[in-house]
Amino acid sequence: MLQYTGDMYVSILSVTDKPLDDFKKEVSTQIIQTAGNIRLLGTNINNLKGTVTNLGIELDAAEEQIRIYADKYDKLNGTVTQIGIDLDAAEATLSLHANYIDNINDNITRLGVRLNAAEGSITNYATRISANETAISALRVKTDSISSTVAGVQGDLDTAKARIEAVAAIANSAGDAKVYNQASNPWNSWPSGQEHKYVGATWHNTSDGHTYRYIGYDNSNTWEDITNQQDSVSYILQNKDKISTVVGSFDSAGNLTNTSGLVTTAYASQIYATKTTVDALSGRVSTAEASINVHSTQIAMRVEKDGIISAINQSAESVTIQASKINFNGMVTMNNSFRVETNGTTHIGGFVVSGSGLTNGPDFSNDAYIIFRNDAHGCFAGIGGNVLPSTSGARGVARFENYDDSDWWGLGHNYALLVGARGAADNSAIAISGGYVSGLALKTQVIGHDSITQTTVPTTKSVTIARDVNSVYVSTHFNWRANSSKSYESKTREIRLTLPDMQPYDNGHVLFIKRGSNNGNYVRVIPGWSYRREYNSSTMKWETKSGRSYIIYDNESYATYSSPLTIESCGDAMCFIYHRELQVTISNVTYYGAWVQHKFPREW
């Protein structure tokens, strides 16, 4: 009943013949507490929408559980929605679920996540169940594996689970190999000639703490260190050792009829397919299987049906085809220049590959050779019994030539042979046990007699001699002019030559220096840096130290960086040879490595 005085304006007016209770909305909450649990409950009844929602939080101390839920019942649409979180301290689990029940269309959808700390797993799932079909998708993450499945079967939930378990069993067993935990090598206990059957076996060596995998396809004692290293149903299994993928189909009786899969491990991959048929009259079971195994050193293909087998095995050394009518075994020869014997010895031209070596054995009586050449650039590199042309009438076992005149690399420099030795106390790059060096030449450098245009007359010139220079001609003379409109004038200046730095592996370095003609001034020779190796008894390691070298000249006189050697006279010539072991202390400063002067006589 509505009572009001004055004017009333009504915007919308509805008239119904239903009782007022049909438009009633009821909301209630309550708390129920006992010694063992507390329940917080809420109810929302909406008669207009035809829905009932129950909310709750339940704490059960006795069972060590907490449950939070929201259930909604929709009478008009015929649906039920269930959302909840369950915490179970006793089981060490946390579960989230969301369910949707459609009674009109007769299907149920369930989604959920379950965390189980006790077994170290996380499970995500989604299922839909209808009158005649069940579909399941699930992903499970454990501390040592990840597995997933997608299934669609004609039947109920139990039927779907049975199909998944059948395919999962195949994925779990595919590619498995024996595991050994022992100090002794398992290879020693395997039957001789049958070792290849154990390829993939894992050996945890309790002696050195390493883990190895057997890869001896040729029966050899070969291991790789892996210390520091997944109606139709499909299933994927993944762990640290393999990924195994399997797809299977079932007949109306629930028999597994077809499977195919891929197994990938760190050392090999396998693709396989199987088919099993049962003769309805005789009950005879027929099985066909095909597989491809790929390893870093081998590819093996195999087809088997009722005991009849054909296979192809390929490696870097050989290809073996095995079947009922084709079989290659034994020595292989190609064009009489390449031959592999049954024991593995390989012949290439005049060479024999045996073990880790390439030789011209076994009688060592031929002139086998290896030659690399590029005629377009005049390059030739060869070693062997004789690599000189027959027209020379001589024998030479090594020949290296670089006559490239195209400046291919834009460096303006050709090398025919680069050798080096370092790292030991004494290092010999080339050791001559007999004979002589013909055509010897040294790298030279000329300093002075240059022409300079600048406003002022330079008084000094400093040059650091490169390590690969062996002969220096130096003059204090140069030509100078103030600008391009002037004529050149003859001048002299002081030349300061710094000897090259010497590394720990340098010893016996030779440098010739001659002062040319000029009209006065000085040529100063300054010793450079020296590097040496010293043993650190604390760290038990060799360390590289640096210091200044010095010059020994005349009658045991010393020249240093601060007091250089002066070549005073025109025409003076001398040779410096570096002695790494010499050292001297002058005014509390120690100098390491001496350039010993060998002075050339003169008649003026």
SULFENSUL-V375601 format. One record per residue. N is the residue number from 1. RES is the residue in one letter. NEAR is the number of other ideal C-beta (glycine too) atoms within 10 Angstrom. D_LAST is the distance of its C-alpha to the last C-alpha in Angstrom with 1 decimal. Layout:
N/RES/NEAR/D_LAST  N/RES/NEAR/D_LAST
This chain:
1/M/2/144.9  2/L/4/143.2  3/Q/4/144.9  4/Y/6/143.6  5/T/5/145.1  6/G/4/144.0  7/D/5/142.2  8/M/7/140.1  9/Y/4/137.9  10/V/5/137.0  11/S/4/133.9  12/I/4/134.1  13/L/5/137.2  14/S/5/137.4  15/V/4/140.7  16/T/8/140.9  17/D/4/143.6  18/K/8/141.4  19/P/9/142.0  20/L/8/139.7  21/D/8/138.3  22/D/10/136.4  23/F/12/134.3  24/K/11/133.8  25/K/11/130.3  26/E/11/130.2  27/V/10/127.3  28/S/9/127.4  29/T/11/125.1  30/Q/10/125.8  31/I/9/124.1  32/I/11/125.3  33/Q/10/124.1  34/T/10/124.8  35/A/6/123.2  36/G/10/121.1  37/N/15/120.2  38/I/14/120.1  39/R/15/120.9  40/L/15/120.3  41/L/14/122.3  42/G/14/122.8  43/T/14/125.0  44/N/15/125.2  45/I/16/128.2  46/N/15/128.2  47/N/17/131.5  48/L/9/130.7  49/K/12/127.5  50/G/13/129.0  51/T/18/126.1  52/V/16/126.0  53/T/16/122.7  54/N/15/122.3  55/L/16/119.4  56/G/18/118.6  57/I/15/116.4  58/E/17/117.4  59/L/17/115.8  60/D/16/117.0  61/A/13/115.8  62/A/10/117.6  63/E/15/115.9  64/E/13/112.6  65/Q/17/112.7  66/I/18/112.4  67/R/17/113.7  68/I/16/113.4  69/Y/15/115.3  70/A/15/116.8  71/D/15/119.5  72/K/15/121.0  73/Y/17/124.1  74/D/17/124.8  75/K/11/128.4  76/L/8/128.3  77/N/13/125.2  78/G/13/125.9  79/T/16/122.5  80/V/15/121.2  81/T/15/117.8  82/Q/16/116.4  83/I/16/113.2  84/G/16/112.2  85/I/15/109.7  86/D/17/110.3  87/L/16/108.4  88/D/16/109.2  89/A/13/107.6  90/A/11/109.4  91/E/16/107.9  92/A/14/104.6  93/T/17/105.1  94/L/17/105.0  95/S/17/106.8  96/L/15/107.2  97/H/16/109.7  98/A/15/111.1  99/N/16/114.1  100/Y/15/116.1  101/I/18/119.5  102/D/15/121.1  103/N/12/124.7  104/I/8/125.6  105/N/11/122.9  106/D/12/123.0  107/N/15/119.4  108/I/17/117.4  109/T/15/113.8  110/R/17/111.9  111/L/16/108.4  112/G/16/106.8  113/V/15/103.9  114/R/16/104.1  115/L/15/101.5  116/N/17/102.0  117/A/12/99.7  118/A/9/101.2  119/E/10/100.1  120/G/12/97.1  121/S/16/98.3  122/I/16/98.9  123/T/16/101.4  124/N/15/102.0  125/Y/16/105.0  126/A/15/107.1  127/T/18/110.4  128/R/17/113.2  129/I/19/116.4  130/S/13/119.1  131/A/8/122.3  132/N/10/120.7  133/E/15/117.0  134/T/22/114.5  135/A/16/110.9  136/I/21/108.3  137/S/15/104.7  138/A/17/102.9  139/L/16/99.4  140/R/17/98.8  141/V/15/95.6  142/K/14/95.2  143/T/9/92.3  144/D/9/91.4  145/S/16/92.7  146/I/15/93.9  147/S/20/96.8  148/S/17/98.7  149/T/24/101.8  150/V/17/103.8  151/A/23/107.2  152/G/16/110.2  153/V/22/113.2  154/Q/12/116.9  155/G/16/118.5  156/D/13/118.4  157/L/14/115.6  158/D/8/116.1  159/T/16/115.7  160/A/23/112.4  161/K/15/111.1  162/A/15/112.0  163/R/25/110.0  164/I/20/106.9  165/E/12/107.1  166/A/18/107.3  167/V/24/104.2  168/A/19/102.3  169/A/13/102.8  170/I/18/101.0  171/A/25/98.0  172/N/17/97.8  173/S/10/97.7  174/A/19/95.5  175/G/23/92.1  176/D/12/92.7  177/A/16/91.0  178/K/11/91.3  179/V/12/89.6  180/Y/19/88.4  181/N/10/87.8  182/Q/12/86.4  183/A/9/83.3  184/S/12/83.5  185/N/16/82.5  186/P/19/85.7  187/W/18/84.2  188/N/7/84.8  189/S/10/88.6  190/W/18/89.1  191/P/9/90.6  192/S/6/88.0  193/G/8/87.7  194/Q/9/89.5  195/E/20/86.6  196/H/15/86.3  197/K/11/89.7  198/Y/19/88.3  199/V/20/85.7  200/G/19/85.7  201/A/20/86.7  202/T/17/85.3  203/W/22/84.1  204/H/14/83.7  205/N/19/81.6  206/T/12/82.9  207/S/9/80.0  208/D/10/77.0  209/G/8/79.0  210/H/14/77.9  211/T/19/80.2  212/Y/20/79.7  213/R/21/81.4  214/Y/26/81.8  215/I/20/80.4  216/G/17/80.5  217/Y/18/82.4  218/D/14/81.2  219/N/17/82.7  220/S/12/79.3  221/N/11/78.7  222/T/16/77.1  223/W/20/77.6  224/E/13/76.1  225/D/12/75.6  226/I/17/77.9  227/T/11/77.6  228/N/6/75.9  229/Q/12/78.6  230/Q/22/93.6  231/D/18/112.3  232/S/14/108.0  233/V/25/105.7  234/S/18/101.9  235/Y/27/99.9  236/I/20/96.3  237/L/26/94.9  238/Q/17/91.5  239/N/15/89.8  240/K/10/86.3  241/D/20/86.6  242/K/23/88.2  243/I/17/89.9  244/S/26/93.1  245/T/19/95.2  246/V/25/98.6  247/V/17/101.4  248/G/24/104.8  249/S/16/108.2  250/F/21/111.7  251/D/12/114.9  252/S/7/118.3  253/A/7/118.8  254/G/13/115.6  255/N/12/113.7  256/L/17/109.9  257/T/14/109.5  258/N/15/106.0  259/T/21/102.7  260/S/16/99.2  261/G/25/96.2  262/L/18/92.4  263/V/22/90.7  264/T/17/87.1  265/T/19/85.1  266/A/13/81.4  267/Y/19/81.1  268/A/23/83.5  269/S/17/86.0  270/Q/20/89.5  271/I/16/91.8  272/Y/19/95.3  273/A/15/98.8  274/T/18/102.1  275/K/15/105.6  276/T/14/108.7  277/T/14/112.0  278/V/13/115.4  279/D/9/118.0  280/A/7/121.2  281/L/5/123.4  282/S/7/121.5  283/G/7/119.5  284/R/10/116.4  285/V/10/113.1  286/S/11/110.3  287/T/12/106.8  288/A/14/103.8  289/E/16/100.3  290/A/16/96.9  291/S/17/93.6  292/I/16/89.9  293/N/21/87.4  294/V/14/83.8  295/H/17/81.1  296/S/12/77.4  297/T/15/77.1  298/Q/20/80.4  299/I/16/83.3  300/A/19/86.7  301/M/16/89.8  302/R/17/93.2  303/V/16/96.8  304/E/15/99.8  305/K/13/103.5  306/D/11/106.1  307/G/6/103.6  308/I/10/102.0  309/I/13/98.3  310/S/16/95.4  311/A/15/91.9  312/I/16/88.4  313/N/16/85.4  314/Q/15/81.9  315/S/15/78.6  316/A/8/74.9  317/E/12/75.2  318/S/14/78.7  319/V/12/81.8  320/T/14/85.1  321/I/14/88.4  322/Q/14/91.5  323/A/12/95.0  324/S/8/98.2  325/K/5/97.0  326/I/9/93.2  327/N/10/90.8  328/F/10/87.1  329/N/10/85.9  330/G/8/83.4  331/M/11/80.3  332/V/15/79.2  333/T/11/77.4  334/M/8/76.1  335/N/6/75.2  336/N/7/74.0  337/S/10/70.7  338/F/12/71.7  339/R/15/73.9  340/V/18/75.1  341/E/13/76.8  342/T/9/79.6  343/N/7/77.4  344/G/12/75.1  345/T/15/72.3  346/T/15/70.9  347/H/17/69.4  348/I/13/67.2  349/G/12/66.0  350/G/16/64.0  351/F/18/63.7  352/V/19/66.0  353/V/14/66.4  354/S/15/67.5  355/G/8/67.6  356/S/5/64.5  357/G/9/62.4  358/L/14/61.7  359/T/13/61.1  360/N/17/61.6  361/G/15/63.9  362/P/9/66.1  363/D/6/64.9  364/F/10/61.3  365/S/10/61.4  366/N/13/60.7  367/D/12/57.6  368/A/19/58.9  369/Y/18/56.4  370/I/12/56.2  371/I/11/54.5  372/F/10/54.1  373/R/12/53.0  374/N/12/53.0  375/D/7/52.7  376/A/9/52.9  377/H/14/49.6  378/G/14/47.9  379/C/17/48.2  380/F/17/48.9  381/A/17/49.2  382/G/18/50.8  383/I/15/51.2  384/G/18/53.5  385/G/15/53.9  386/N/16/52.1  387/V/19/51.0  388/L/14/49.0  389/P/10/50.9  390/S/7/52.7  391/T/6/50.7  392/S/9/47.5  393/G/7/49.0  394/A/9/47.4  395/R/10/48.5  396/G/14/47.1  397/V/13/48.8  398/A/12/47.1  399/R/17/45.9  400/F/15/44.8  401/E/14/43.8  402/N/14/43.7  403/Y/10/43.3  404/D/15/45.1  405/D/8/44.0  406/S/9/46.7  407/D/10/45.0  408/W/12/48.3  409/W/9/47.6  410/G/7/45.8  411/L/8/42.7  412/G/6/40.3  413/H/7/39.2  414/N/16/40.6  415/Y/8/40.7  416/A/13/41.8  417/L/10/41.8  418/L/7/41.6  419/V/7/41.8  420/G/9/41.6  421/A/12/42.6  422/R/10/43.3  423/G/10/46.0  424/A/10/45.4  425/A/10/43.3  426/D/9/41.0  427/N/14/40.9  428/S/9/39.8  429/A/10/39.9  430/I/9/39.2  431/A/6/39.6  432/I/8/38.7  433/S/4/40.8  434/G/4/39.5  435/G/6/37.7  436/Y/6/34.4  437/V/7/33.3  438/S/5/32.7  439/G/4/31.5  440/L/6/29.7  441/A/7/28.3  442/L/11/27.0  443/K/9/28.0  444/T/11/25.3  445/Q/16/25.1  446/V/12/23.2  447/I/19/23.2  448/G/20/22.6  449/H/15/22.8  450/D/12/26.5  451/S/9/29.2  452/I/14/31.5  453/T/12/34.8  454/Q/10/36.2  455/T/7/37.6  456/T/7/34.9  457/V/14/31.1  458/P/12/30.1  459/T/10/27.8  460/T/12/27.1  461/K/17/27.3  462/S/11/28.3  463/V/14/28.1  464/T/13/29.5  465/I/20/28.1  466/A/10/31.0  467/R/15/31.7  468/D/9/31.6  469/V/14/28.0  470/N/17/25.5  471/S/16/22.3  472/V/21/21.2  473/Y/16/18.8  474/V/22/18.8  475/S/21/18.0  476/T/25/19.4  477/H/19/20.3  478/F/22/23.9  479/N/14/26.6  480/W/18/29.6  481/R/17/33.0  482/A/12/36.1  483/N/8/38.5  484/S/6/39.1  485/S/6/40.2  486/K/10/36.9  487/S/6/33.7  488/Y/12/30.5  489/E/11/28.0  490/S/10/24.3  491/K/19/23.8  492/T/17/21.7  493/R/20/23.3  494/E/16/22.7  495/I/24/22.7  496/R/16/24.6  497/L/23/24.4  498/T/17/27.3  499/L/25/27.2  500/P/20/30.4  501/D/16/33.5  502/M/23/34.2  503/Q/18/37.9  504/P/20/39.7  505/Y/17/39.3  506/D/17/35.5  507/N/16/33.6  508/G/9/30.3  509/H/18/29.3  510/V/12/25.7  511/L/21/23.4  512/F/17/19.9  513/I/23/18.0  514/K/18/14.8  515/R/23/14.0  516/G/18/13.9  517/S/11/13.1  518/N/20/15.4  519/N/11/16.1  520/G/11/16.4  521/N/16/18.7  522/Y/16/18.4  523/V/27/18.7  524/R/17/21.2  525/V/26/22.2  526/I/20/25.9  527/P/26/27.8  528/G/18/31.0  529/W/17/34.5  530/S/25/35.5  531/Y/18/39.0  532/R/17/40.6  533/R/15/44.1  534/E/11/46.2  535/Y/9/49.6  536/N/10/52.4  537/S/7/55.0  538/S/5/57.6  539/T/8/57.5  540/M/7/56.4  541/K/8/54.0  542/W/12/50.2  543/E/10/48.8  544/T/10/45.5  545/K/12/43.7  546/S/10/40.8  547/G/15/38.0  548/R/17/34.4  549/S/26/31.6  550/Y/25/28.5  551/I/21/24.9  552/I/18/23.8  553/Y/20/20.1  554/D/10/18.0  555/N/5/20.6  556/E/7/23.8  557/S/11/23.1  558/Y/16/25.2  559/A/21/24.9  560/T/18/28.2  561/Y/15/29.8  562/S/10/30.3  563/S/15/26.9  564/P/19/24.3  565/L/26/20.8  566/T/13/18.3  567/I/22/15.0  568/E/10/13.5  569/S/10/10.1  570/C/17/10.0  571/G/13/9.0  572/D/15/9.8  573/A/16/12.5  574/M/17/15.3  575/C/17/18.9  576/F/23/21.9  577/I/14/25.1  578/Y/21/28.3  579/H/16/30.5  580/R/23/33.9  581/E/9/35.4  582/L/15/33.0  583/Q/16/34.1  584/V/14/33.5  585/T/8/35.6  586/I/12/33.9  587/S/7/36.3  588/N/5/39.2  589/V/13/37.6  590/T/11/37.1  591/Y/21/34.4  592/Y/21/35.0  593/G/26/32.6  594/A/22/28.9  595/W/26/25.9  596/V/13/23.8  597/Q/18/20.0  598/H/12/18.2  599/K/11/14.4  600/F/11/12.2  601/P/5/9.4  602/R/9/5.8  603/E/4/3.8  604/W/5/0.0
